[in-house]
Amino acid sequence: MKVLVIGPGGREHAIVRSLLADPNVTEVHAAPGNAGISKLVPTHAIDANNPDAVAALATKLAVDLVVVGPEAPLAAGVSDAVRDAGIPVFGPSKAAAQLEASKAFAKEVMAEAGVPTAMARVAGNAEEAADALDTFGAPYVVKDDGLAAGKGVVVTNNRAEALAHAQSCFDAGGTVVIEEFLDGPEVSIFVLCDGSNTVALSPAQDFKRIFDNDEGPNTGGMGAYTPLEWAPEGLVQEVIDRVAQPTVNQMAHRGTPFVGVLFVGLALTSRGTRVIEFNVRFGDPETQAVLARLKTPLGGLLMAAAKGELDKVQPCAGPGRPPSPSSSPPKTTRTPRAPVTASGGSRKSSRSKVST
């Protein structure tokens, strides 16, 4: 199998390394890649957000599979162009990528699918924002509705700061989603999807807030770890049953089947598991930790998803179950200490975990 990986970052580096470890993958290329990736595989200097350029390169290289890493190419329609060229691609269509590109759209789909998430309102001006902030109260959660490179959310006890962030989004021509605050530790779960079926990978937790004691604003990511020894037993299956599979079913019902990885950002609140947000690609930095422990060959998994054949994937044994959950998770990221700019049908076959 010859694979082309689209993207320039650490996430793509981790994907390339895992693909090279798959005995069925004979050749890997990356575009545009980076200095580290270029030491492992050939790289190609193209605009990753240009659908025609990506499709042309995939055709020229005669690859068997294209894996799209970042969200921006997906929102630009790169997957659509590659599929139109007759090449299997792991990554959702432009329409399905709206699950990340628009938080309001994601909330709409969650509501239709009965997915547990924070109560929210969409605001398009300062008056609507103020009304929503007063409805939910502090701590205030204000999210830029569009893509913001992981830094489009503010969580703060300061109402003026919350309004200022909302106004900055309005000034840029956007809207905001204002939510109730979710307490509890955060968990990231990657769920591979083929339009009908779902397979989850090992849960992870990342660190984003700068400075000791999580006192500063969020970065793009300062590291991650897995397994989560403190996570509740049955968490992964709960996410499949209550979040991922209903979302995939609803997207198929809408006529926009979701093929790729559904990155489910969760808060384990005092009232139960709640979805913070959806992303439509592998998360960074969690990907580095999760794929480092993956035993199932990655290329076969991604190809099965691209071809709608995840139900044929055979789970393999991982390194064993982590110790019993402890009562105290090590990180609670939803507690605001200062203004925070942060990242913001019928049941089909689903599996709680391929391998760890």
C-alpha positions as CSV (number, residue, x, y, z in Angstrom):
1,M,0.0,0.0,0.0
2,K,1.3,3.5,-0.9
3,V,0.1,6.3,1.3
4,L,0.2,10.1,1.0
5,V,-0.1,12.0,4.3
6,I,-1.3,15.6,4.1
7,G,-0.1,18.2,6.7
8,P,3.0,19.8,8.2
9,G,3.1,19.1,11.9
10,G,3.9,16.7,14.8
11,R,0.5,15.0,14.3
12,E,1.5,14.1,10.7
13,H,5.0,13.0,11.8
14,A,3.3,10.6,14.3
15,I,1.0,9.3,11.5
16,V,3.9,8.8,9.1
17,R,5.9,6.9,11.8
18,S,2.9,4.6,12.5
19,L,2.3,4.0,8.8
20,L,5.9,3.0,8.3
21,A,5.5,0.4,11.1
22,D,2.6,-1.3,9.2
23,P,4.0,-4.3,7.2
24,N,1.4,-3.7,4.5
25,V,2.5,-0.2,3.8
26,T,5.2,-0.2,1.2
27,E,5.7,3.5,0.7
28,V,4.8,6.7,2.4
29,H,4.9,10.3,1.1
30,A,4.0,13.6,2.9
31,A,2.9,17.0,1.6
32,P,4.1,19.5,2.6
33,G,5.6,17.6,5.6
34,N,8.4,19.2,7.7
35,A,12.1,18.8,8.4
36,G,11.6,15.8,10.7
37,I,9.2,14.0,8.3
38,S,11.6,14.6,5.4
39,K,14.2,12.4,7.2
40,L,11.7,9.5,7.1
41,V,9.8,9.8,3.8
42,P,9.8,11.9,0.6
43,T,8.0,15.3,1.0
44,H,6.3,17.5,-1.6
45,A,6.0,21.3,-1.4
46,I,2.4,22.0,-2.2
47,D,-0.4,24.0,-0.7
48,A,-2.2,21.5,1.5
49,N,-5.3,23.6,1.5
50,N,-5.6,23.5,-2.3
51,P,-7.9,20.6,-3.2
52,D,-6.8,20.4,-6.9
53,A,-3.1,20.4,-6.0
54,V,-3.6,17.6,-3.5
55,A,-5.6,15.5,-5.9
56,A,-3.1,16.1,-8.6
57,L,-0.2,15.0,-6.4
58,A,-2.1,11.9,-5.2
59,T,-2.8,11.0,-8.9
60,K,0.8,11.6,-10.0
61,L,2.2,9.4,-7.2
62,A,-0.4,6.7,-7.8
63,V,-1.1,6.3,-4.1
64,D,-3.6,3.9,-2.8
65,L,-4.7,6.0,0.2
66,V,-4.6,9.7,1.2
67,V,-4.6,10.6,4.9
68,V,-5.6,14.3,5.6
69,G,-4.1,15.5,8.9
70,P,-5.2,19.1,9.7
71,E,-8.7,20.6,9.8
72,A,-8.1,23.4,7.3
73,P,-7.6,21.1,4.2
74,L,-10.7,19.2,5.3
75,A,-12.8,22.4,5.6
76,A,-11.4,23.4,2.2
77,G,-12.7,20.3,0.5
78,V,-9.5,18.4,-0.1
79,S,-11.1,15.0,0.7
80,D,-13.8,15.7,-1.9
81,A,-11.3,16.4,-4.6
82,V,-9.3,13.3,-3.8
83,R,-12.4,11.1,-3.8
84,D,-13.5,12.6,-7.1
85,A,-10.1,11.5,-8.5
86,G,-11.0,7.9,-7.6
87,I,-8.6,7.6,-4.7
88,P,-9.6,6.4,-1.2
89,V,-9.2,9.1,1.4
90,F,-9.2,9.1,5.2
91,G,-10.9,12.4,6.1
92,P,-14.4,13.7,6.0
93,S,-16.0,15.7,3.1
94,K,-16.2,19.4,3.3
95,A,-19.8,19.1,4.3
96,A,-19.1,16.6,7.1
97,A,-16.1,18.6,8.3
98,Q,-18.6,21.3,9.4
99,L,-18.7,19.3,12.7
100,E,-15.5,21.1,13.5
101,A,-15.7,24.1,11.2
102,S,-18.9,25.3,12.8
103,K,-19.6,24.8,16.5
104,A,-23.2,25.8,15.9
105,F,-23.6,23.1,13.3
106,A,-22.0,20.6,15.7
107,K,-24.5,21.5,18.4
108,E,-27.4,21.1,15.9
109,V,-26.2,17.6,15.0
110,M,-25.7,16.7,18.7
111,A,-29.2,17.8,19.5
112,E,-30.7,15.8,16.7
113,A,-28.6,12.7,17.7
114,G,-29.4,13.1,21.4
115,V,-25.7,13.5,22.3
116,P,-25.1,14.8,25.9
117,T,-23.4,18.2,25.7
118,A,-23.5,21.6,27.3
119,M,-26.5,23.8,26.9
120,A,-25.6,26.6,24.4
121,R,-26.9,29.6,22.5
122,V,-25.6,31.2,19.3
123,A,-25.0,34.9,19.3
124,G,-24.4,37.2,16.4
125,N,-24.1,40.6,18.2
126,A,-23.2,42.1,21.6
127,E,-26.8,42.2,22.8
128,E,-27.4,38.5,22.1
129,A,-24.0,37.7,23.7
130,A,-24.8,39.6,26.8
131,D,-28.2,37.9,27.2
132,A,-26.7,34.5,26.7
133,L,-23.9,35.2,29.3
134,D,-26.5,36.3,31.8
135,T,-28.6,33.2,31.1
136,F,-25.8,30.7,31.9
137,G,-23.9,32.8,34.4
138,A,-20.2,32.5,35.5
139,P,-17.9,30.8,34.7
140,Y,-18.5,32.1,31.2
141,V,-17.7,30.0,28.1
142,V,-17.5,31.8,24.7
143,K,-16.5,30.0,21.6
144,D,-15.7,31.4,18.2
145,D,-18.1,29.5,15.9
146,G,-15.5,28.9,13.2
147,L,-12.0,27.4,12.9
148,A,-9.5,29.1,15.2
149,A,-6.4,26.9,15.3
150,G,-7.3,25.6,18.7
151,K,-7.4,29.0,20.3
152,G,-11.0,30.3,19.8
153,V,-12.5,29.7,23.2
154,V,-12.5,31.8,26.4
155,V,-13.4,30.5,29.8
156,T,-13.5,33.1,32.5
157,N,-15.3,34.5,35.5
158,N,-14.9,38.0,34.1
159,R,-18.0,39.0,32.2
160,A,-16.2,41.9,30.5
161,E,-13.5,39.6,29.2
162,A,-16.1,37.2,27.9
163,L,-17.9,40.1,26.1
164,A,-14.7,41.4,24.7
165,H,-13.9,38.0,23.2
166,A,-17.4,37.8,21.7
167,Q,-17.0,41.3,20.2
168,S,-13.6,40.4,18.6
169,C,-15.4,37.5,16.9
170,F,-18.2,39.8,15.7
171,D,-15.7,42.3,14.5
172,A,-14.1,39.6,12.3
173,G,-17.5,38.9,10.8
174,G,-18.2,35.7,12.8
175,T,-20.6,34.5,15.4
176,V,-20.1,32.9,18.8
177,V,-21.5,29.9,20.7
178,I,-22.0,30.6,24.4
179,E,-22.3,27.6,26.7
180,E,-22.9,26.6,30.2
181,F,-19.7,25.8,32.1
182,L,-18.8,22.1,32.3
183,D,-16.9,21.0,35.4
184,G,-14.6,18.0,35.7
185,P,-11.5,16.6,33.9
186,E,-11.2,16.5,30.2
187,V,-10.7,13.4,28.0
188,S,-9.9,13.0,24.3
189,I,-11.1,9.9,22.4
190,F,-10.4,9.3,18.7
191,V,-13.1,7.3,17.0
192,L,-12.4,6.0,13.5
193,C,-15.5,6.1,11.3
194,D,-16.4,4.8,7.8
195,G,-19.7,6.4,7.3
196,S,-21.6,3.7,9.2
197,N,-19.3,1.9,11.6
198,T,-17.1,3.2,14.5
199,V,-14.0,2.0,16.2
200,A,-12.5,3.8,19.2
201,L,-8.8,4.1,20.1
202,S,-7.4,4.5,23.6
203,P,-8.5,7.6,25.6
204,A,-5.9,10.3,26.2
205,Q,-5.6,13.6,28.0
206,D,-3.6,16.6,26.8
207,F,-2.1,19.6,28.6
208,K,-2.7,23.0,27.0
209,R,-2.7,25.8,29.6
210,I,0.7,27.5,30.0
211,F,2.4,28.1,33.4
212,D,2.4,26.1,36.5
213,N,-1.0,25.0,38.0
214,D,-2.7,25.6,34.6
215,E,-2.9,29.3,35.4
216,G,-2.3,30.8,31.9
217,P,-3.9,30.8,28.5
218,N,-4.1,27.7,26.3
219,T,-1.4,26.8,23.9
220,G,-1.8,24.6,20.9
221,G,-0.7,21.7,23.1
222,M,2.0,21.1,25.6
223,G,2.0,17.3,25.7
224,A,-0.4,14.4,26.3
225,Y,-0.5,11.0,27.9
226,T,-2.3,7.6,27.7
227,P,-3.6,5.3,29.2
228,L,-5.8,7.2,31.7
229,E,-5.6,4.9,34.7
230,W,-8.2,7.0,36.6
231,A,-10.8,7.0,33.8
232,P,-14.2,5.3,34.7
233,E,-14.5,1.7,33.6
234,G,-16.8,1.6,30.5
235,L,-16.0,5.1,29.4
236,V,-15.0,4.2,25.9
237,Q,-18.1,2.1,25.3
238,E,-20.3,4.8,26.7
239,V,-18.8,7.3,24.2
240,I,-19.4,4.9,21.3
241,D,-23.0,4.2,22.4
242,R,-24.1,7.7,23.4
243,V,-21.9,10.0,21.3
244,A,-20.0,8.6,18.3
245,Q,-22.4,6.1,16.8
246,P,-25.5,8.3,17.2
247,T,-23.5,11.2,15.5
248,V,-22.3,9.0,12.6
249,N,-25.9,7.7,12.2
250,Q,-27.3,11.3,12.1
251,M,-24.7,12.5,9.7
252,A,-25.6,9.6,7.4
253,H,-29.2,10.4,7.8
254,R,-28.5,14.0,6.7
255,G,-26.8,12.7,3.6
256,T,-23.3,13.7,4.7
257,P,-21.7,10.5,5.9
258,F,-18.7,11.0,8.1
259,V,-15.5,9.1,7.0
260,G,-12.4,9.8,9.0
261,V,-11.7,10.3,12.7
262,L,-14.2,11.9,15.0
263,F,-12.2,13.5,17.8
264,V,-14.5,13.6,20.8
265,G,-13.5,16.1,23.4
266,L,-15.2,15.2,26.7
267,A,-15.7,16.6,30.2
268,L,-16.4,14.1,32.9
269,T,-18.7,16.3,34.9
270,S,-20.5,15.8,38.2
271,R,-23.7,15.3,36.2
272,G,-22.1,12.7,33.8
273,T,-20.1,12.6,30.6
274,R,-20.6,15.6,28.3
275,V,-19.2,16.5,24.9
276,I,-17.2,19.7,24.9
277,E,-16.6,19.7,21.2
278,F,-16.0,17.7,18.1
279,N,-13.0,17.8,15.9
280,V,-12.8,16.0,12.6
281,R,-9.1,15.0,12.6
282,F,-6.5,13.4,14.9
283,G,-5.7,15.8,17.7
284,D,-2.3,17.3,18.4
285,P,-0.6,16.4,20.7
286,E,-2.7,13.4,21.7
287,T,-1.9,11.6,18.4
288,Q,1.7,11.2,19.3
289,A,0.8,9.4,22.6
290,V,-2.1,7.3,21.2
291,L,-0.4,6.1,18.1
292,A,2.8,5.2,19.9
293,R,0.8,2.5,21.8
294,L,-1.4,1.3,18.9
295,K,-0.8,-2.3,18.2
296,T,-3.2,-2.7,15.2
297,P,-1.4,-1.7,12.0
298,L,-2.6,1.8,11.2
299,G,-2.6,1.6,7.4
300,G,-5.1,-1.2,7.4
301,L,-7.4,0.7,9.8
302,L,-7.4,3.9,7.8
303,M,-7.9,2.1,4.5
304,A,-10.8,0.1,6.0
305,A,-12.4,3.4,7.2
306,A,-11.9,5.0,3.8
307,K,-13.5,2.0,2.0
308,G,-16.4,1.6,4.4
309,E,-15.1,-1.7,5.8
310,L,-14.4,-1.0,9.5
311,D,-16.9,-3.8,10.4
312,K,-14.4,-6.2,8.9
313,V,-11.5,-5.1,11.1
314,Q,-10.5,-7.7,13.7
315,P,-9.5,-6.3,17.1
316,C,-6.2,-7.5,18.3
317,A,-4.8,-7.8,21.8
318,G,-3.3,-4.7,23.5
319,P,-0.8,-4.6,26.3
320,G,-3.5,-5.3,28.9
321,R,-6.0,-3.3,30.9
322,P,-4.7,-0.4,33.0
323,P,-5.0,-0.6,36.8
324,S,-8.3,0.1,38.4
325,P,-9.5,3.7,38.2
326,S,-8.4,5.9,41.0
327,S,-10.8,8.3,42.6
328,S,-8.8,11.4,41.7
329,P,-7.9,12.3,38.1
330,P,-4.7,14.3,37.9
331,K,-6.1,17.3,35.9
332,T,-9.2,19.3,35.9
333,T,-9.0,21.7,32.9
334,R,-12.4,23.3,33.1
335,T,-11.7,25.4,36.2
336,P,-11.0,29.0,35.2
337,R,-8.4,30.9,37.2
338,A,-7.9,33.7,34.8
339,P,-9.3,34.6,31.4
340,V,-8.5,31.7,29.2
341,T,-8.0,31.6,25.4
342,A,-8.4,28.0,24.5
343,S,-9.0,25.5,21.8
344,G,-11.9,25.6,21.7
345,G,-30.6,5.4,11.3
346,S,-30.2,1.9,12.7
347,R,-27.3,1.1,14.9
348,K,-24.2,-0.2,13.0
349,S,-21.2,-2.1,14.1
350,S,-19.1,-0.3,16.8
351,R,-16.1,-1.3,18.8
352,S,-14.9,0.2,22.0
353,K,-11.2,-0.3,21.2
354,V,-9.0,-1.7,18.5
355,S,-5.9,-1.9,20.5
356,T,-3.9,0.1,22.9
